[in-house]
């Protein structure tokens, strides 16, 4: 594996590939010293210092993980030297060749410059058409076009002289660090954890549970990933020589789970929001309701005037003996002062005319107020909303930059009420907040009254995601002074500073939940999974083993197509978690859907196995979300025949 980058994400990714997947990594980094980027020592001592830095990074990942990740997986020990450091100012042909791109299995380009990543990807595809590429880009549309271009280039270059397709996974995956960290940050706001995997609209997390007493039913969650050995739950018992692996059961079946009384387990759970959902945005759809145009006071005033007019019409009908319709007509003429004076008319008629004129004078300001208020409502439809007075249990989101914008979109999709705070009125996420009608407070959070305007005293959690560490820390400290048990998530760039802040806040507020996270820490697992293959969505370390979460197409796979979910189960190796059944049964409609795939945000979430049942037969157009060991995933692909004429860059999801 080759990783090229110029910030902390490159080091995190190299540590992820080494510690979780057990891969040999070549890390290509520049020698420039820039803020929030790794400082590279002189070339003479570069290897020792950089390797030590990677060791500290991997140790930090292991300390913050709820499940230890000491070895790469499946019990295999990593090689002694698994990381090689190479200094290069630019990822040019010479640097890529020296890094071994021609023989590498995958290349990750995680520079902070999109243009630099694109140029390096084009060079790498030319040097090695069979190379699996993972590119860091923020622009989604450009990323889709780049994927198609590089996959097409790999398919054309992968043909040998006989016209056969070279059997190599030369896929191209474009990821955005902002997109990959958004689910984890949302999970911290919802459930207090960032150890999640996003897959087909689902948020999944692995949780370690203590042994359940006999006779008490336990909650299996989505499924039981592993049954832990007895030594893992007994602090007085010495661990085995295998590092606690003896007695560990991965992906057990229902019978093994039932028989494993008194053993701890690792369970996969879904992360969802259970609080008060956000109200639909106003002024949307085909028509705007009356309540969104006029205030309650104005509506009551208008209703009072209408009631007075009806009372006058009934009185005119009863006193003058005129036809009811004609009496109402005369009342309206008197109301608008366009009727002749009631000279020579009976006294009741004169009194009713005077009362109608007085009602007309009262109606005039009501109509003017309605006109101004309706016009102001339409004008404010494109402006930022203010937080409603009765709002509570919401998420306060500080910062609408690249990461904050993605988090805001994710929170809105999940129906979680959110109030944004942003100091820059021209920030990237202001337009999204205005379009979604999300309450937003414009102002510096370090100034008094800004957090109060966001109703921080009634909020459920605070996401401080601005680009300044001190601003995030100051906002968290002030929010904790207002609400001591507030759930706080900080985005901090410096690892040592983040550790010190986390320990201090945890000691000062032991009953409150505090998380300090960096973008590189949260994005590295997603980039690492993409380097292992486009199907891999993430890895779940369990003791000294690792389970892979993958997305696999059913079509053309003999182990999946036409089989039930129960038949696919391989205890200890493979288990189906969910099935995406959104593809239509009609082949023509399916072909049209493939030609123009819907946006991922609009795609329906996959259905869990317990919703479908073990007897559900997998259709060719379905795609399954499964968890497997490396051997189980390898067996699944070994039974999948390659279709004739399929390109090397064929998409797997």
N, C-alpha and C positions, 0 to 999 in steps of 0.2 A: 504494500500500500504506500502511495506517495501523497503527502499532504503539503500543500503550498499555501501560505498565508502570512499575514503581517500583523496579527493581533492575537489576543488570548484564545480565540476560537481554534486556531491552528494547534496550539499546545493542548487544549482540552480534547480535541478530536484525536490527536496522536495518543494521548493517554487512554482514551476510550477504546481505540482499536487495539492497543497493547494489553490493557488490563481485562477488558470484557471479552473481546473476540480472539485474543492471543495471536494477533497478526504482527508480522515484521513491517516496520514503518520507516520511511525516509521522510524527514521533516525538512522542508525548504523554507527558510525564513530570511528576510533581509537584515541588514546590519544597522538600519536607521533606528535612532532612538526617538520615539514619538510618545506623546502622552497616551496612557491607557494601552500601551503596546509592550510586548516583552522586550527587555533590554538584552541584546545579544553581546556577549563578551568578545574580546579579540579572538582571531582565528586560532591562535596557538592553543587556547584553552576552551574553545567553543564546545567541544564534545562533552567534556566533563561537566561544565557549568550547566549546559542545556539539559543534559540527562538528569542532573540533580533537580532542575526546575520541573521536569516532567514527573519525577518521583514525588515531589511535593504536591503537584497538581492531582496526581492519581490518589495520593493519600487523602487529600481534601475531599475528593469525590467519594471515596470509600467511607469517610467519617460521616458525611451527610446523608448517605443512602440508608434507607431502613432495612435493606437486605444486603449483607456483606458481599463484596465482589472482589475476592482475593485472587481468583484464578480465571483464565479466559473461558472455560466452559468444558463440559463433558469430562472433567477430571484431568485434562491435559495441562501439563506445565508449560509455561511460555519459554522460549529460548532465552539464553542468558542475555544476549544483546539484541533487543528487538526494536530499538530506535536508533536511527542514524541521523545526525544533524548536518545539514548542508546550507551554507550561506550563499545567497544570490540576491542581488538587488532587484532583478526582474526575472520572471519566469520565461526566459527566452529559450531558443532551441538548445543552446549549450547547457543551460541549467537543467532543463528537462531531461536531456540525454544523460547528464552526469547523475541525475537522481534515479535513473533506471526506468524511465517511463516505457521504454520499448519492451521490457520484460515484466512490467508491473501488472497487477490484476485490476487495480482501480486507482484513480487520481481524484483528489479533492482540491478544488480551487476556491479558497475561502478568503481571498483578499477583500478589503473593504471597498475596493474600486470595482464597479461593475464592468467597466470597459477593459480593465486589466484582466479580469477573469474571462471575458469573452475572447480576447486575443490569445490567452494561454490555452483555452479550450480548443480553439481552431488549430493551434500548433500541435497540441497533444493528439488530436484526432488524426492529423496528418502523419505524425510519427508512429502511432500505434492504432490502427483502425479497430482492433479488438479490445481496446481499453474501455473500462467502465468509468464514466465521468460523473462527478458530482460537483455542481457549480453553485456558487452563492450569488444570487441576484435578488434585488428587491422588486424590480419591475416584473409583474406577473405575465403580462402579454408578451413582452420581449422574451421572457423565459420559455413560454410555450413555443414560440417560433424557433428559438434556439434549439430546444429539444428536438423538434421535427427535423431541423436542418442537420444536426449532428447525427441523429439516428439514421437519416437517409444516407449520409456520407458513410456511416459505418456499414450499412447494408450493401451499398455499392462496392465499397472496398473489401468487404468480406467474401466476395465471390472469388473462387479459385478458377483456375484455367478450365476445369471441366464443367463449370456452371453450378457446382454444388455450393451450398451455404456452409461457411465455416461455423462450427459449433462453439460459439462464444457469446457470452452475455455482454455485448458492447452497448448497453443502454446508456442513455444520458438522463440524468435527474437534476433538475434545477430547483433549488430550495432557497427560501428566504429565512434568515435567522429570526426576523420579526414574526413570520408565520409559524415557525416551529415552536417558538417559546410562548406564543399566545395561549395555547391550551394549558400549559403548565401554570402560567400566571393566573389564568381563570380558575384553575383547580385550587390554587392557594386561597383565592378569594371565596370559593364556594365551600371547599371541604378541608382547607388548611394543609394541603399537601401538594407538592409539585411533581411527585413521582407518578406521572400519568403517561399513557400512550393514546394518541388520538387516531382513530381508525373508523372510516366510513360513518362519520357523525357521532361516534361513541367516544366517551372518555373513560378509559379503563386504568385501574391502579391495582398494584399487588400489595396486599396487607398481610402481615404475619399475625396470626391469632394464637392465643394460648390454648392449652388443652381444655376441652369441654368436659365438665363432670359427668359421670355416668347417669343416664336417665334424662339428661337435659338435651333437647335438640339444639344443634348448632346451625348457624346461618351459612350455607355453602357459597353464597354470593353467586357470581356467574358460573364459576367452576372452581374446583380445588386444584391448584397448580402442583402442590407438593405436600407430602406428609413428612414432617421433620423427625429426626431421631430423638430418642428419649434424652440423650445427653444435651440436646439443645435447650431443654426446658429445666434441667436439673443442674443448678450451679455447683453442687457438691460432687458431681460425677465428672471424671476426667474425660476429655474428648478423645476419640479414637485416633490412631495414627494416621488415618486417612483424612484428617482435618475435619471431622464431623460428618463425613460423607457416608459412613457405614450406617445403614438403617434409613437412609434418605430415599423416599419414593417419589419420583416425578410423574406427573400426569396420571394419578391413580384412577381406577374405575370406581363406580358407585359401591361395589362390594368391598373394595379395599378401604374406602372412606368410612363405611359403616363399621368395619371390623377394627379400625384404628382408634380405639378408645384410649384416651389419656395421652395422645400425641398432639403436639402442636402442628399447625398447618399454615400454608401460604395460600391465600384465597384471592382470586381476581374479583374485583368489585367495579361497579359502574359509578362514576361520579356525576351527580346531578344536583340541581338546585331545587330545594324544597321550600323556599321562602315565598314571599308575596311576589307574584309575577308583575312585570312591567305592564302598564296600560298601553293599549294601542295608540300610536301617534295620531294626533288630530289632523284635520284637513287632508285626509287621504281617501282614496277611493273615488267613486263617481260623484258623490255629493257630500257636502259638509253639513253636519247636524246643526240644529239651531243652537244647541248649548255651546258649541265651539265658536259661534259667531257673536252671541250676545251674552252679557253677564246675567247673573240671577236677578240682581236688583232691577235691571232694565226689563227683563222678561216679566217680573211681577208688576212693574209699572204699566207695561203695555197691556197685561191681562186686566188690571184694574180699570183702565180706560175703556177697553172692549166691554167689560161688564157694565160700566156706566152707560155706554151707548145702547146696549141691549135693554137695560132697565128703562131708559127713556123711550125706546121704541115700543115696549110693552105698555108703558104708561100712556103714550099717545094713542095707542090702539084702544085702550080701555076708556079713556076720557072723551075722545072725540068720536068714537064709533066708526072710524075709517077702516078700510081694508088693512090687514096686518102688513102686507107688502107695501102698500102706499104709505102707511104710517111710518114704516122703517125708512122709506125713501125720503119723506119730509124731515125725519130726524137727522139723516145724513146731510141734507141740504142745510139745515140749521147748524149742524156741527162744523161744516166748512164755511159758514157765513156766506152762502150764495143763494139763500132763499129770501123772498120778500118779507118785510116786517109783518107781523101778525096784527095789523091794525084792523079794528072792527071785528076781531075774532073773540071767542069766549076767553075768559080769564085763565082757565086751565091751559089753553093753547099758548097764551102769551108766556105763562110761567115755564112751560116745557121748552119754548123757544129760547128763553134766557138761560135755562140750565144747559141746553144743547150748545149754546155759544160759549158758555163757561167751560164745558167739557172740551170743546174744540181748542180753547186757549191752553188747556192742560195737555192736550195731545200734541201740540206743536213742538214743545221742547223734547218730548219723548221721541218723536220721529227724528228730530235733528240728532239727538244722542245716539239713536240706533244707527243712523247713517254714518256718523263719525266712528262709532265703535266697530261696526262691521268693516269699514275701510281700514281701520287700524289693525284689525285681526288679520285681514289679508296681507297687509304690509309686514306684520310680524311673523307671518308664516315662514318667511325666508330668514328670520333673525334667530338668534340663540334663545332657547327657553331658559327661564329661571326655575330653580328647584321649587316644586310645589310645597305648600306649607305643611301638609299632612304627611309628607314622605318620611318613611322610616324603613330600617332594615336594608338599606341600599349599599352599594359599593361606591366609594369615593375614589376616582381615578385621577391621579396627578400626572400630567404630562401627556400630550397628544402628538408625540413624535412618531417615528416609524413603528416602534413596539407598542406604544400606547394606542395608535390607530387600529392596529390589528386586534389588540385586546378589547377595545371598545366594540368592534364589529362582532367579536365572539360573544361578549356579554349580551349584546343586543339579540343575537341569534338564539341564545339560551333563555331569553325572556327575563334576564336579571336586571332589576332597576339600578341605574348607575347615574352618578353626577360627576361631571368632568371639571377639572381645574386646569387652566392653561394661561400662562403669562403672555404668550405671543399670539396676537389675534390673527396672524398669518401662518400659524402652524399647520402642519400637514393634515391633522385630524379635525380641524375646525369645520371644514366643508362636510365631512362625514357626520359630525355631531349636528350640524345644521340640517342636513338632509334627513337624518333619523329622528330629529326633534328630541334629542337627548339634552336634558338640563345641563348647562355649562356656565361656569363662573370664570370670567376673564379677570385675572389679577395675579399678582405675585403672592405665592403661598406663604412667603416669609412675612408678609404684612398682616397686621391684625385685622380680623374680620373676614378674611377670605375663606378659611376653613369653616368658620361659623356660617357663612353664606351657603356653603355646601352641606349644611346640616350634619356636621361631623359628630355631634353629640348623639344623634339617633342612627348613625350608620352602623352597618355590620362589619365592614372591613375597609381598609385603606390600602390601595395599590399605588405606591410612590415610584413612578417609572420615568421620571425626568432624567435628563442626561447629566445632572450635577449631583454628586454624592452628598454634598453638604445640604443642598436643598431637600433631598429626600430624607436625610436624617433629621433635619430641623422640623419638617412636616410630621414625621413619625413621633418625635418627642413631644411636640405640642399636642398632637392628637391623643397620645397616651395620657397627657396631663388632663385632658378633657374627659376621655373615656378610658379608664385604666385597663379594661378587659377587651379593648378593641383589637381585632385581628389585623395585623400589619404585615405587609410584604414590601421589602425595600429592594430596589435595584441599585447595587453597588458594584463598581468596576474593580476596585482593589480588593484582592482576596483577604489579605491580612486585616485591612480595615473592616471588611464585612464580618470576619470572624470575631473581631473585638466588639463590634456593635451588637452582633447576635448574642454573645455571651453576656454583655452588660444589660441589654434589654431583658433577656431571659431571667437574669438574677434580680433585676429591679421589679419585674412584673412576672412572677412565676406562674400565675394563673392565666396569663394571656398568651396568645399564639403569635410568635414572631418568626418571620422568615426573611433572610437576606439572600438574594439571588442575583446572579449576573447572566447576561444574555448568552455568553459563551458556555457557561455551566449547563444551561437548560437546552441549548441548541446542539451541543456536541453529540448526544445520543441519537438524534434524528439524522444528522449527517453521517455518523458512524454506521447506522443501519442501512442508509442509502448506498454506502460504499460496499457493503456486503451483497447488495443486489436490490433492485427496485422493489422486489416483493417484500423485503424485510422492513417492517415498520418500527421495530424496537427490540430491545433485549431486556429480560428480567433475570437478574442474578439470584440464584438460590443456593446458599452455602457455597460449595466450590463448583457448581454447575451453572449453566445459563440456559434459559428458555427463550426462543425466538418467536416473536409475533409477526406473522406474515399474512399477506393478502394474495390469494391465488385464484386465477381464472379457472372455471370448471371446464370450459370447452377444450376438448382435445386431451384431457387428463383421464386416463383409464382408471385411476384410483378414485376419482371423484364423480365423473359424469355418469348419471343413471343410478347412482348408489344412494342409500339413505344415510342420514347423519350417523346413525348407530353403526353402520357398516364401515364408515370411514375411521371411526375411533380405533386408535392403536395405543393401548395402555402403556405408559412409560415412554412413548415416542411422539404421539400426535393426537390432537383433540381439536374439534371444530368449536369455535366460540360463537360466531354469528354468520349470517348469510345475507348478502345484499340481493334482494329480490325485486329491485326497482326496474330491471330491464323488462320490456314488454315480451309477451309470448309470440306476437306477430313477427315473423322474420323481416318483413319490409319495414315495420316500425323500428325494429332493432337495428337494422342497417342504417336507417336515418338517424337514430340516436348515436350510433358510433361515428357517423360522418360529422355530426355536430354535437359533441358531448356537452351536457349541461354543466353549469358552474358547480364546483364542489360545495359551495355554500347553499345551493338550491337542491342538492341531491338529498333524497330521503335517507334517514339513518338506517343502518343495517339492523336486521331483526335478530335478536338473541336466540340461541338454540332452544331454550326452554319455552320461548314463544312459538316456535315452529313445531317442536316435537321431534323426537328421535326418528320418527317414521317419515320425515320430510325427504322427498327424493330431489336430489340436486339436478337442476336443469342446466343445459349447456350455456345459457345466457347468464347464469348466476355467477357470483364470485364470493368465495368464502374467506372468512377471517379465522385463522387458526393459530394455535400455539403448539410449538413442537421443539424437540431437541434438534441438534444439528443432524444427527443420524436419521431422525424421523423425517425432517425436511428433505434430506438427500434421497431417502427412499421414495418419497413422493415424486420428486423430479425424475428419478431414475425410471419410474414407471410411466412417465409422460413422453410419448413419442413426438419427435419434432415433425411438424407439418412440412410437407415439401413446398419449397419456394418461400418459406417464411424467412424474413430478413433477420440479420443478426441483431438489429436494433428493435425487434418487435417489442411492443409494450406489454407489460405484465400487470397492468392495473392502472 
